[in-house]
Amino acid sequence: KAGVTQTPRYLIKTRGQQVTLSCSPISGHRSVSWYQQTPGQGLQFLFEYFSETQRNKGNFPGRFSGRQFSNSRSEMNVSTLELGDSALYLCASSLSQGAWDTQYFGPGTRLTVL
Amino acid sequence: AQSVTQLDSQVPVFEEAPVELRCNYSSSVSVYLFWYVQYPNQGLQLLLKYLSGSTLVKGINGFEAEFNKSQTSFHLRKPSVHISDTAEYFCAVWFSYGGSQGNLIFGKGTKLSVKP
Protein backbone atom coordinates (compact mmCIF):
# COMPACT_ATOMS: atom_id res chain seq x y z
CA LYS A 1 0.00 0.00 0.00
CA ALA A 2 1.22 3.49 -0.75
CA GLY A 3 1.82 5.66 2.28
CA VAL A 4 0.46 9.09 3.06
CA THR A 5 1.51 11.57 0.42
CA GLN A 6 1.72 15.31 0.79
CA THR A 7 2.13 17.91 -1.91
CA PRO A 8 4.02 20.03 -2.42
CA ARG A 9 7.01 19.01 -0.32
CA TYR A 10 8.46 22.51 -0.21
CA LEU A 11 6.81 25.89 -0.57
CA ILE A 12 7.97 29.48 -0.31
CA LYS A 13 5.44 32.27 0.12
CA THR A 14 5.47 35.89 1.20
CA ARG A 15 3.56 37.51 4.04
CA GLY A 16 -0.06 38.19 3.30
CA GLN A 17 -0.40 35.46 0.69
CA GLN A 18 -2.47 32.36 1.14
CA VAL A 19 -1.44 28.75 0.66
CA THR A 20 -3.12 25.39 0.13
CA LEU A 21 -1.49 22.11 1.09
CA SER A 22 -2.71 18.72 -0.01
CA CYS A 23 -2.75 15.34 1.68
CA SER A 24 -3.68 11.97 0.22
CA PRO A 25 -4.30 9.34 2.90
CA ILE A 26 -3.53 5.66 2.74
CA SER A 27 -6.13 3.88 0.66
CA GLY A 28 -9.11 2.96 2.84
CA HIS A 29 -8.29 5.44 5.57
CA ARG A 30 -11.12 7.85 6.30
CA SER A 31 -9.61 10.10 8.92
CA VAL A 32 -7.06 12.81 8.19
CA SER A 33 -5.38 14.98 10.79
CA TRP A 34 -3.09 17.96 10.33
CA TYR A 35 -0.21 19.09 12.52
CA GLN A 36 2.21 21.99 12.59
CA GLN A 37 5.80 21.38 13.67
CA THR A 38 8.12 24.26 14.55
CA PRO A 39 11.38 24.37 16.55
CA GLY A 40 9.85 26.69 19.13
CA GLN A 41 6.36 25.27 19.65
CA GLY A 42 7.03 21.67 18.68
CA LEU A 43 4.23 19.55 17.26
CA GLN A 44 0.76 21.04 17.49
CA PHE A 45 -2.54 19.51 16.45
CA LEU A 46 -4.45 21.60 13.94
CA PHE A 47 -7.60 19.62 13.15
CA GLU A 48 -9.04 16.26 12.23
CA TYR A 49 -11.42 15.43 9.41
CA PHE A 50 -13.55 12.33 9.11
CA SER A 51 -16.21 11.70 6.48
CA GLU A 52 -15.77 15.21 5.09
CA THR A 53 -16.52 16.82 8.46
CA GLN A 54 -14.18 18.51 10.88
CA ARG A 55 -14.39 16.45 14.07
CA ASN A 56 -11.75 17.98 16.28
CA LYS A 57 -9.82 21.23 16.31
CA GLY A 58 -6.70 22.46 18.07
CA ASN A 59 -5.99 25.99 19.25
CA PHE A 60 -5.22 27.77 16.01
CA PRO A 61 -6.72 30.98 14.60
CA GLY A 62 -9.39 30.93 11.93
CA ARG A 63 -6.77 31.68 9.25
CA PHE A 64 -6.10 27.94 9.34
CA SER A 65 -8.84 25.94 7.71
CA GLY A 66 -9.25 22.66 5.96
CA ARG A 67 -11.58 20.39 4.14
CA GLN A 68 -11.92 16.78 3.18
CA PHE A 69 -13.25 15.39 -0.04
CA SER A 70 -15.40 12.32 -0.64
CA ASN A 71 -12.30 10.29 -1.56
CA SER A 72 -10.82 11.22 1.88
CA ARG A 73 -8.16 13.47 0.39
CA SER A 74 -7.72 16.60 2.44
CA GLU A 75 -6.53 20.12 1.91
CA MET A 76 -5.35 22.65 4.43
CA ASN A 77 -5.50 26.38 3.73
CA VAL A 78 -3.72 29.18 5.49
CA SER A 79 -4.81 32.69 4.63
CA THR A 80 -2.96 35.97 5.24
CA LEU A 81 0.34 34.25 5.91
CA GLU A 82 2.53 35.48 8.75
CA LEU A 83 6.24 34.88 9.30
CA GLY A 84 5.37 32.66 12.25
CA ASP A 85 3.51 30.27 9.96
CA SER A 86 6.83 28.98 8.65
CA ALA A 87 6.81 25.34 9.69
CA LEU A 88 6.68 21.73 8.68
CA TYR A 89 3.04 20.77 8.16
CA LEU A 90 2.34 17.11 8.72
CA CYS A 91 -0.66 15.12 7.70
CA ALA A 92 -1.63 11.79 9.21
CA SER A 93 -4.30 9.30 8.25
CA SER A 94 -6.06 6.52 10.11
CA LEU A 95 -8.80 4.03 9.39
CA SER A 96 -11.34 5.47 11.75
CA GLN A 97 -12.02 8.58 13.74
CA GLY A 98 -10.42 9.08 17.10
CA ALA A 99 -6.94 9.26 18.49
CA TRP A 100 -7.01 5.61 19.58
CA ASP A 101 -6.59 4.48 16.00
CA THR A 102 -2.99 4.30 14.80
CA GLN A 103 -2.05 7.31 12.72
CA TYR A 104 0.31 7.09 9.77
CA PHE A 105 2.22 10.26 9.02
CA GLY A 106 3.26 11.72 5.70
CA PRO A 107 6.66 13.29 5.06
CA GLY A 108 5.33 16.80 5.50
CA THR A 109 5.26 20.05 3.56
CA ARG A 110 7.95 22.55 4.50
CA LEU A 111 6.43 26.05 4.28
CA THR A 112 8.69 29.09 4.40
CA VAL A 113 7.11 32.52 4.71
CA LEU A 114 9.32 35.46 3.73
CA ALA B 1 -4.67 23.93 30.92
CA GLN B 2 -3.72 20.69 29.28
CA SER B 3 -0.02 20.11 28.92
CA VAL B 4 2.54 17.41 28.22
CA THR B 5 6.05 17.74 29.58
CA GLN B 6 9.07 15.82 28.40
CA LEU B 7 11.57 16.52 31.10
CA ASP B 8 14.71 15.99 29.03
CA SER B 9 15.29 17.72 25.71
CA GLN B 10 18.41 15.66 25.01
CA VAL B 11 19.56 12.30 26.31
CA PRO B 12 23.01 11.01 25.38
CA VAL B 13 23.65 7.37 26.12
CA PHE B 14 26.17 4.70 25.19
CA GLU B 15 25.24 1.74 23.04
CA GLU B 16 23.83 -1.25 24.96
CA ALA B 17 23.01 0.92 27.98
CA PRO B 18 19.43 1.19 29.27
CA VAL B 19 17.47 4.38 28.69
CA GLU B 20 14.38 6.04 30.10
CA LEU B 21 12.67 8.98 28.44
CA ARG B 22 10.31 10.76 30.77
CA CYS B 23 6.87 12.13 30.05
CA ASN B 24 4.38 13.76 32.42
CA TYR B 25 1.01 15.25 31.62
CA SER B 26 -1.51 17.46 33.33
CA SER B 27 -4.18 15.58 35.16
CA SER B 28 -7.30 14.57 33.32
CA VAL B 29 -10.13 12.12 33.80
CA SER B 30 -9.70 10.36 30.52
CA VAL B 31 -6.53 10.18 28.47
CA TYR B 32 -4.92 8.07 25.81
CA LEU B 33 -1.13 8.05 25.70
CA PHE B 34 1.30 7.67 22.82
CA TRP B 35 4.98 7.64 22.03
CA TYR B 36 6.12 8.55 18.53
CA VAL B 37 9.61 8.42 17.03
CA GLN B 38 11.04 10.62 14.30
CA TYR B 39 14.23 9.31 12.71
CA PRO B 40 16.51 11.83 10.96
CA ASN B 41 14.92 12.96 7.70
CA GLN B 42 11.98 10.62 8.15
CA GLY B 43 8.36 10.98 9.16
CA LEU B 44 6.78 10.28 12.52
CA GLN B 45 6.12 6.68 13.42
CA LEU B 46 4.03 5.30 16.27
CA LEU B 47 6.14 3.38 18.80
CA LEU B 48 3.38 2.37 21.21
CA LYS B 49 0.13 3.52 22.75
CA TYR B 50 -1.89 3.07 25.91
CA LEU B 51 -5.66 3.08 25.62
CA SER B 52 -6.73 0.91 28.56
CA GLY B 53 -5.90 -2.33 30.33
CA SER B 54 -2.41 -3.33 31.42
CA THR B 55 -0.37 -0.33 32.43
CA LEU B 56 2.78 -1.79 30.87
CA VAL B 57 2.69 -1.37 27.12
CA LYS B 58 5.12 -2.97 24.72
CA GLY B 59 5.93 -1.37 21.39
CA ILE B 60 8.14 -1.83 18.39
CA ASN B 61 11.93 -2.09 18.43
CA GLY B 62 12.05 -3.34 22.03
CA PHE B 63 10.57 -0.22 23.62
CA GLU B 64 8.04 -0.30 26.43
CA ALA B 65 6.24 2.30 28.50
CA GLU B 66 4.40 2.28 31.80
CA PHE B 67 1.29 4.30 32.53
CA ASN B 68 1.19 5.62 36.08
CA LYS B 69 -2.12 7.31 36.75
CA SER B 70 -1.26 8.63 40.20
CA GLN B 71 1.95 10.21 38.93
CA THR B 72 0.34 11.23 35.59
CA SER B 73 3.37 9.82 33.82
CA PHE B 74 4.07 7.64 30.81
CA HIS B 75 7.82 7.01 30.73
CA LEU B 76 9.43 5.20 27.80
CA ARG B 77 12.13 2.61 28.44
CA LYS B 78 14.48 0.31 26.58
CA PRO B 79 16.84 -2.07 28.40
CA SER B 80 19.60 -1.91 25.78
CA VAL B 81 19.81 0.73 23.06
CA HIS B 82 21.41 0.53 19.63
CA ILE B 83 22.98 3.16 17.43
CA SER B 84 19.90 2.90 15.21
CA ASP B 85 17.71 4.18 18.08
CA THR B 86 19.19 7.64 17.61
CA ALA B 87 16.13 9.77 16.89
CA GLU B 88 13.73 12.26 18.40
CA TYR B 89 10.97 10.83 20.58
CA PHE B 90 7.65 12.53 21.20
CA CYS B 91 5.16 11.81 23.93
CA ALA B 92 1.56 12.67 23.03
CA VAL B 93 -1.61 12.68 25.10
CA TRP B 94 -5.19 12.65 23.88
CA PHE B 95 -7.30 14.53 26.40
CA SER B 96 -10.81 13.25 25.89
CA TYR B 97 -13.85 15.49 26.08
CA GLY B 98 -16.12 12.51 25.69
CA GLY B 99 -16.93 10.25 22.76
CA SER B 100 -14.51 10.88 19.95
CA GLN B 101 -14.00 14.54 20.86
CA GLY B 102 -10.78 15.70 22.39
CA ASN B 103 -7.43 17.39 21.89
CA LEU B 104 -4.09 15.81 21.13
CA ILE B 105 -1.15 17.51 22.83
CA PHE B 106 2.48 16.67 22.06
CA GLY B 107 5.50 17.10 24.26
CA LYS B 108 8.42 19.14 22.93
CA GLY B 109 10.40 16.00 22.16
CA THR B 110 13.52 14.28 23.49
CA LYS B 111 16.52 13.78 21.24
CA LEU B 112 18.12 10.45 22.01
CA SER B 113 21.72 10.22 20.91
CA VAL B 114 23.31 6.77 21.13
CA LYS B 115 27.09 6.76 21.09
CA PRO B 116 29.31 3.75 20.28
Interface residues (C-beta under 8 A of the other chain):
Chain A: V4 S33 Y35 G42 L43 Q44 F45 R55 N56 G58 N59 L90 A92 Q97 G98 A99 W100 T102 Q103 F105 G106 P107 G108
Chain B: Y32 F34 Q42 G43 L44 Q45 L46 K49 L51 F90 A92 W94 S100 Q101 G102 N103 L104 I105 F106 G107 K108 G109
